[in-house]
């Protein structure tokens, strides 16, 4: 079976087989210690009957690993984790066994029936402290599918997901095979301690990752492999962080790209004795003797099986050159992780603060020009190793403002997905502190503006337009300032006669101009409909079956963007997004809209993009529409006067207030989150009424003749439109 060079593992049901395997593994362990090469070779042939095509990572001459993890020395009570039942196998995956050495293997949730010959990407997804590999395989699979559906440039259907499963000998008894690794302490695998099962195997979690790297970088088996990414969160993030430092990686001759994505670890391994925490009431070096022991520093670290032992300077130089993405949930502030003094010295009680302090630390150590204004921590008199790094750190920090310590929230967010799939120069940065300046010339980022908006002009315009649309369609009173006492400005629908327009071209003197009053009777393009069965769209024709509508959009006269022809062109519908939203966080609504508009609908194949959304409550129906130009040369909101007339004609007596904030470039994710939570109408709308994406379709080369068409209420707002 060319695509299955590993063993499917479902537990031992035959007692005789189990006993025989146990004896075999015990003998292998003894022989490995004695280095009896003759018998080892013979018995290795026996193990290859279950893995004929895989070359395992061979044992080196490194000595048996001593206990080196400071956390396990201080955490005597093994109280994390819980007993598990039969290992679940998510749909689309298989639970397999991958050899590490002839005497030991690792259980892995693996994409079922992979096509190795065409595989281009491999994602090695590491579980957290609860050792729930099945859950993490599912998370990575869902995130990948969503990115593929959104046409993310770095997400490919030719990907394989492998999620290692590190068992606990205490909590997972009976679930792992005789040669599969398991650990006595539920946490030591995070710091690459040795497994205690199989007995005498002398295998660490680093060795397991090395085996996965060796598997996917085998060009004879994966001839089209382009990139391998190690991904972790929480406890898994701790392991991937340290593996990015100490793992041998790929040889310089390899054409495969290697990426490490580290999410919300409780701690990192510091290369020097410096620590960013200055508040000695939280933790103090003088009373924390293990603060620089391995896991937290490099004391007592004795290297790896493949790479041997290097100096901290060598490990940091290696780390600085690697493609590492640090992903932090800004709301990850609960003190429910590693609460030792060793961890607290890295930035306080909250994981968020430790990881933001870590960003300060590694940039300071590397001597980069990264702006660290507003980042927590202080490192007075700290040494610089810029002579080793040449002032370069090939890393990116992405802060997901609305995520806490939750792998699914972190990686399914726009920012988290960007960290997983985008090239380095396109990784979204997310939140940045007040006063921070982007000196790295990175591209699109969707940050929290009130905390120091660190976005490009493009990101600002897109975000601002979305916030304005949400505000206008929901009745949300947008604050004039970002303080909690700010009063909203509410404009009745009958007076809402402006169109908001922002040009985002670099150097445009009017890039941040305020809204202008416009003649709403001119320059209105026709509405187009999508049949309920998603059949082809006929431009400008009404249909009694129509349940989806794209409302008219003001088309200003822009000579440089005149349509190439006045003859009607093809109207191309996007496959209808059968997705509903009913999340518990109000700000997720805007995240979803931004995701749809930027990542799904802004295709460069089209000259014009129409998008319409609908909100429905018992008392009112809200619609809002946007028009995008590819490459984001312009962003325009709907002419609300025409839209208002359609609403009034369709729903007499129902005149909801719409809100306009005169200069909405000041609105941010922070103010949005705060104020959406305060206005119950919108909050209830988010939590109880699903947000449905009703229309998303493209018009190629919008003809000039369409721009002159006027709004027709009967044609464009048939009552059947709302009979959903």
Buried (B, 14 or more C-beta within 10 A) or exposed (E): EEBBBBBEBEEBEEEEEBEEBBEBBBBBBBBBBEEEEEEBEEBBEEBBEBBEBBBBBEBEEBEEBEEBBBBBEBBEEBEBBEEBEEBBBBEBBBBBBBBBBBBBBBBBBBBBEBEBEEBBBBBBBBBBBBBBBBBBBBBBBBBBBBBBBBEBEBBBEBBBBBBBBBBBBBBBEEBBBBBBBBBBBBBBBBBBBBBBBBEBBBBBBBBBBBBBBBBBBBEEBBEEBBBBBBBBBBBBBBBBBBBBBBBBBBEEEEEBBBBBBBBBBBBBBBBBEBBBBEEEEEBBBEEBEBBBBBBBBBBBBEBBBBBEEBEBEBBBBBBBBBBBBBBBBBBBBEEEBBEBBBBBBBBBBBBBBBBBBBBBBBBBBBBBEBBBEBBBBEBEEBEEBBEBBEBEBEBBBBBBBBBBBBBBBBBBBBBBBBBBBBEBEBBBBBBBBEEBEBEEEBBBBBBBBBBBBBBBBBBBBBBBBBBBBBBBBBBBBBBBEBEEEBEBEEBEBEEBBBBBBBBBBEEBEEBBEEBEEBEBEEBBBBBBBBBEEBEEBEBBEBBEEBBBBBBBBBBBEEEEBEBEEEEBBEBBBBEBBEEEBEBEBBBBBBBBBBBBBBBBBBEEEBBBBBBBBBBBBEEBBBBBBBBBBBEBBBBBBBBBBBBBBBBBEBBEEEBBBBBBBEEBBBBBBBBBBBBBBBBEBBBEBBEEBEBBBBBBBBBBBBBEEBBEBBBBBEEBBBEEBBEE
